[in-house]
């Protein structure tokens, strides 16, 4: 979709006062995650909380929301990352728990 088409679509909508349309890439960094191999026992049962979409049952996620925990080997085995406090999590490929 071209910028001109997107601009025309936004012109037709009235946003609340103080709001403006922006592209998602203007809001921050987007990255996807990955799950370490579940069949590798060395990756699981550690101290690092591993949160999935099913664990998102509250507005704010805490360690207590995690149903599984990774070891350091598990953390570095896949496209898994530790999120800083205040990071917005967006679930895209599965239903959220809440």
N, CA, C and O of each residue as an XYZ file, in Angstrom:
392
protein
N       0.854     -1.181      0.000
C       0.000      0.000      0.000
C       0.893      1.235      0.000
O       1.837      1.326      0.786
N       0.603      2.156     -0.856
C       1.440      3.349     -0.962
C       1.131      4.338      0.166
O       0.075      4.277      0.795
N       2.072      5.239      0.403
C       1.868      6.284      1.423
C       0.655      7.138      1.107
O      -0.068      7.552      2.013
N       0.427      7.403     -0.173
C      -0.709      8.241     -0.562
C      -2.028      7.569     -0.192
O      -2.948      8.232      0.286
N      -2.127      6.259     -0.410
C      -3.355      5.536     -0.078
C      -3.575      5.538      1.427
O      -4.690      5.767      1.894
N      -2.524      5.285      2.179
C      -2.642      5.278      3.641
C      -3.058      6.663      4.134
O      -3.929      6.770      4.997
N      -2.455      7.714      3.604
C      -2.794      9.069      4.027
C      -4.258      9.378      3.761
O      -4.928      9.964      4.612
N      -4.767      8.997      2.595
C      -6.169      9.261      2.262
C      -7.101      8.516      3.215
O      -8.134      9.054      3.614
N      -6.745      7.276      3.587
C      -7.590      6.521      4.506
C      -7.663      7.220      5.860
O      -8.736      7.291      6.460
N      -6.559      7.725      6.339
C      -6.537      8.386      7.640
C      -7.259      9.723      7.608
O      -7.817     10.153      8.617
N      -7.252     10.378      6.463
C      -7.953     11.658      6.343
C      -9.453     11.484      6.564
O     -10.121     12.418      7.007
N      -9.990     10.307      6.263
C     -11.430     10.069      6.387
C     -11.865      9.810      7.831
O     -13.051      9.905      8.144
N     -10.931      9.489      8.695
C     -11.275      9.177     10.076
C     -10.976     10.361     10.984
O      -9.986     11.069     10.803
N     -11.840     10.557     11.950
C     -11.616     11.612     12.944
C     -11.029     10.952     14.178
O     -11.640     10.058     14.764
N      -9.856     11.389     14.565
C      -9.211     10.873     15.768
C      -9.554     11.771     16.947
O      -9.849     12.951     16.759
N      -9.519     11.229     18.155
C      -9.748     12.083     19.331
C      -8.716     13.208     19.398
O      -7.605     13.068     18.889
N      -9.082     14.299     20.016
C      -8.171     15.437     20.172
C      -6.868     14.976     20.815
O      -6.877     14.217     21.784
N      -5.767     15.432     20.277
C      -4.455     15.084     20.818
C      -3.863     13.813     20.235
O      -2.698     13.510     20.493
N      -4.624     13.066     19.464
C      -4.135     11.832     18.849
C      -3.635     12.141     17.443
O      -4.050     13.120     16.822
N      -2.740     11.292     16.954
C      -2.308     11.397     15.564
C      -1.983     10.011     15.038
O      -1.610      9.121     15.804
N      -2.122      9.828     13.743
C      -1.800      8.552     13.103
C      -0.299      8.468     12.876
O       0.321      9.420     12.400
N       0.272      7.340     13.213
C       1.688      7.090     12.947
C       1.832      5.654     12.468
O       0.949      4.825     12.689
N       2.917      5.373     11.832
C       3.237      4.005     11.450
C       3.776      3.285     12.685
O       4.433      3.891     13.532
N       3.494      2.003     12.776
C       3.942      1.240     13.945
C       5.447      1.338     14.146
O       5.910      1.391     15.285
N       6.215      1.364     13.072
C       7.676      1.420     13.213
C       8.144      2.700     13.897
O       9.274      2.764     14.381
N       7.281      3.724     13.941
C       7.631      4.965     14.625
C       7.488      4.837     16.143
O       7.986      5.687     16.881
N       6.822      3.796     16.608
C       6.545      3.652     18.035
C       7.630      2.911     18.794
O       7.743      3.052     20.011
N       8.429      2.123     18.088
C       9.464      1.385     18.795
C      10.030      0.276     17.943
O       9.866      0.261     16.723
N      10.699     -0.652     18.599
C      11.329     -1.788     17.943
C      10.403     -2.993     18.060
O       9.907     -3.303     19.144
N      10.179     -3.661     16.953
C       9.344     -4.854     16.951
C      10.221     -6.057     16.658
O      11.016     -6.040     15.719
N      10.075     -7.093     17.457
C      10.814     -8.323     17.215
C       9.964     -9.493     17.651
O       9.116     -9.374     18.535
N      10.203    -10.611     17.025
C       9.457    -11.802     17.414
C      10.350    -12.667     18.285
O      11.572    -12.522     18.291
N       9.731    -13.550     19.005
C      10.470    -14.423     19.895
C      10.445    -15.853     19.416
O       9.940    -16.152     18.334
N      10.986    -16.724     20.218
C      11.017    -18.134     19.879
C      11.033    -18.973     21.138
O      11.442    -18.515     22.205
N      10.592    -20.184     21.002
C      10.563    -21.111     22.127
C      11.724    -22.083     22.014
O      11.894    -22.717     20.973
N      12.529    -22.213     23.066
C      13.599    -23.210     23.045
C      13.016    -24.617     22.898
O      11.856    -24.847     23.241
N      13.798    -25.536     22.400
C      13.347    -26.912     22.186
C      12.806    -27.496     23.486
O      13.518    -27.576     24.487
N      11.555    -27.896     23.459
C      10.931    -28.439     24.673
C      11.497    -29.805     25.056
O      11.441    -30.199     26.221
N      12.041    -30.525     24.074
C      12.582    -31.856     24.367
C      13.968    -31.812     25.010
O      14.491    -32.851     25.412
N      14.567    -30.624     25.111
C      15.888    -30.485     25.723
C      15.733    -30.074     27.191
O      15.480    -28.908     27.491
N      15.884    -31.019     28.081
C      15.706    -30.772     29.520
C      16.689    -29.733     30.057
O      16.398    -29.072     31.054
N      17.847    -29.578     29.414
C      18.842    -28.597     29.866
C      18.372    -27.156     29.692
O      18.961    -26.243     30.271
N      17.329    -26.941     28.910
C      16.827    -25.598     28.654
C      15.745    -25.159     29.645
O      15.456    -23.968     29.751
N      15.162    -26.084     30.351
C      13.973    -25.804     31.166
C      14.214    -26.065     32.643
O      15.082    -26.857     33.013
N      13.430    -25.385     33.490
C      13.514    -25.596     34.933
C      14.501    -24.674     35.623
O      14.898    -24.938     36.758
N      14.904    -23.601     34.963
C      15.851    -22.660     35.551
C      15.150    -21.541     36.305
O      14.058    -21.734     36.838
N      15.773    -20.386     36.348
C      15.276    -19.242     37.114
C      14.702    -18.127     36.246
O      14.153    -17.162     36.779
N      14.815    -18.234     34.919
C      14.405    -17.154     34.019
C      12.967    -17.389     33.570
O      12.696    -18.388     32.904
N      12.033    -16.492     33.916
C      10.631    -16.697     33.528
C      10.475    -16.680     32.003
O      11.034    -15.820     31.323
N       9.713    -17.631     31.484
C       9.425    -17.709     30.054
C       7.932    -17.477     29.886
O       7.117    -18.306     30.291
N       7.578    -16.337     29.282
C       6.183    -15.931     29.168
C       5.703    -16.148     27.735
O       6.372    -15.753     26.780
N       4.542    -16.778     27.598
C       3.910    -16.955     26.290
C       2.589    -16.182     26.292
O       2.190    -15.630     27.317
N       1.923    -16.145     25.155
C       0.632    -15.468     25.062
C      -0.373    -16.008     26.069
O      -1.191    -15.254     26.597
N      -0.317    -17.299     26.336
C      -1.239    -17.912     27.300
C      -1.003    -17.411     28.724
O      -1.900    -17.475     29.564
N       0.194    -16.916     28.991
C       0.518    -16.412     30.331
C       0.039    -14.979     30.548
O       0.054    -14.484     31.675
N      -0.375    -14.325     29.497
C      -0.796    -12.930     29.617
C      -2.256    -12.906     30.080
O      -3.191    -12.942     29.280
N      -2.403    -12.845     31.375
C      -3.733    -12.865     31.986
C      -4.035    -11.593     32.766
O      -5.152    -11.404     33.247
N      -3.057    -10.738     32.888
C      -3.207     -9.477     33.617
C      -2.668     -8.343     32.746
O      -1.971     -8.592     31.762
N      -2.984     -7.122     33.098
C      -2.496     -5.973     32.353
C      -0.975     -5.874     32.426
O      -0.325     -5.545     31.433
N      -0.410     -6.156     33.588
C       1.037     -6.129     33.779
C       1.513     -7.544     34.059
O       0.873     -8.295     34.795
N       2.642     -7.897     33.465
C       3.196     -9.239     33.604
C       4.276     -9.215     34.677
O       5.146     -8.344     34.681
N       4.209    -10.169     35.572
C       5.224    -10.324     36.616
C       5.765    -11.753     36.553
O       5.213    -12.605     35.858
N       6.809    -11.994     37.258
C       7.420    -13.326     37.318
C       6.376    -14.390     37.652
O       6.455    -15.521     37.172
N       5.417    -14.026     38.461
C       4.398    -14.993     38.891
C       3.455    -15.396     37.762
O       2.745    -16.393     37.893
N       3.428    -14.636     36.634
C       2.590    -14.993     35.497
C       3.178    -16.134     34.680
O       2.447    -16.818     33.964
N       4.466    -16.347     34.772
C       5.127    -17.373     33.960
C       4.792    -18.767     34.470
O       4.829    -19.034     35.671
N       4.465    -19.646     33.532
C       4.209    -21.049     33.882
C       5.432    -21.915     33.652
O       5.465    -23.069     34.078
N       6.446    -21.364     32.977
C       7.666    -22.119     32.695
C       8.872    -21.223     32.942
O       8.768    -19.997     32.890
N      10.005    -21.837     33.209
C      11.234    -21.108     33.492
C      12.387    -21.728     32.717
O      12.484    -22.949     32.589
N      13.265    -20.862     32.200
C      14.398    -21.286     31.391
C      15.688    -21.266     32.188
O      15.816    -20.560     33.188
N      16.639    -22.057     31.720
C      18.018    -21.949     32.178
C      18.703    -20.928     31.266
O      18.101    -20.483     30.289
N      19.943    -20.551     31.565
C      20.691    -19.645     30.677
C      20.888    -20.294     29.307
O      20.794    -19.625     28.277
N      21.160    -21.598     29.302
C      21.305    -22.301     28.019
C      20.019    -22.203     27.214
O      20.069    -22.013     25.999
N      18.879    -22.327     27.862
C      17.602    -22.224     27.179
C      17.364    -20.827     26.630
O      16.848    -20.665     25.524
N      17.741    -19.823     27.405
C      17.571    -18.438     26.973
C      18.333    -18.160     25.684
O      17.819    -17.484     24.793
N      19.539    -18.669     25.580
C      20.387    -18.375     24.427
C      20.263    -19.392     23.300
O      20.960    -19.280     22.292
N      19.390    -20.379     23.453
C      19.267    -21.434     22.444
C      18.307    -21.073     21.311
O      18.344    -21.705     20.255
N      17.471    -20.096     21.503
C      16.451    -19.750     20.512
C      16.380    -18.236     20.394
O      17.177    -17.514     20.993
N      15.430    -17.775     19.627
C      15.235    -16.324     19.484
C      14.400    -15.841     20.675
O      13.271    -15.378     20.517
N      14.970    -15.958     21.834
C      14.313    -15.599     23.087
C      15.074    -14.424     23.687
O      16.302    -14.379     23.608
N      14.367    -13.482     24.280
C      15.016    -12.298     24.828
C      14.399    -11.933     26.166
O      13.245    -12.261     26.442
N      15.168    -11.263     26.980
C      14.659    -10.723     28.238
C      14.163     -9.308     27.946
O      14.908     -8.483     27.417
N      12.922     -9.033     28.285
C      12.326     -7.716     28.045
C      12.562     -6.823     29.256
O      12.500     -7.269     30.401
N      12.830     -5.568     28.980
C      12.984     -4.586     30.058
C      11.619     -4.296     30.669
O      10.590     -4.442     30.011
N      11.621     -3.886     31.924
C      10.378     -3.462     32.578
C       9.751     -2.348     31.753
O      10.451     -1.454     31.278
N       8.444     -2.398     31.584
C       7.735     -1.386     30.821
C       7.572     -1.724     29.347
O       6.933     -0.971     28.612
N       8.134     -2.833     28.903
C       8.016     -3.251     27.506
C       6.587     -3.697     27.220
O       5.995     -4.432     28.010
N       6.032     -3.258     26.098
C       4.695     -3.712     25.677
C       4.855     -5.015     24.913
O       5.650     -5.100     23.977
N       4.100     -6.028     25.311
C       4.120     -7.317     24.622
C       2.876     -7.417     23.756
O       1.765     -7.169     24.223
N       3.063     -7.778     22.501
C       1.949     -7.919     21.575
C       1.916     -9.359     21.102
O       2.887     -9.843     20.519
N       0.823    -10.040     21.342
C       0.676    -11.430     20.925
C       0.080    -11.431     19.529
O      -0.951    -10.801     19.290
N       0.730    -12.143     18.597
C       0.279    -12.096     17.210
C      -0.131    -13.444     16.631
O      -0.911    -13.475     15.679
N       0.358    -14.546     17.159
C       0.090    -15.827     16.504
C      -0.717    -16.792     17.345
O      -0.904    -17.943     16.951
N      -1.183    -16.363     18.457
C      -1.961    -17.240     19.316
C      -2.905    -16.383     20.129
O      -2.770    -15.160     20.179
N      -3.838    -17.019     20.749
C      -4.789    -16.312     21.606
C      -4.159    -15.979     22.947
O      -3.394    -16.781     23.482
N      -4.458    -14.837     23.487
C      -3.924    -14.481     24.794
C      -4.723    -15.177     25.879
O      -5.864    -15.586     25.666
N      -4.101    -15.308     27.055
C      -4.756    -15.990     28.157
C      -5.928    -15.232     28.738
O      -6.785    -15.825     29.394
N      -5.980    -13.949     28.512
C      -7.038    -13.124     29.094
C      -7.950    -12.581     28.026
O      -8.902    -11.863     28.334
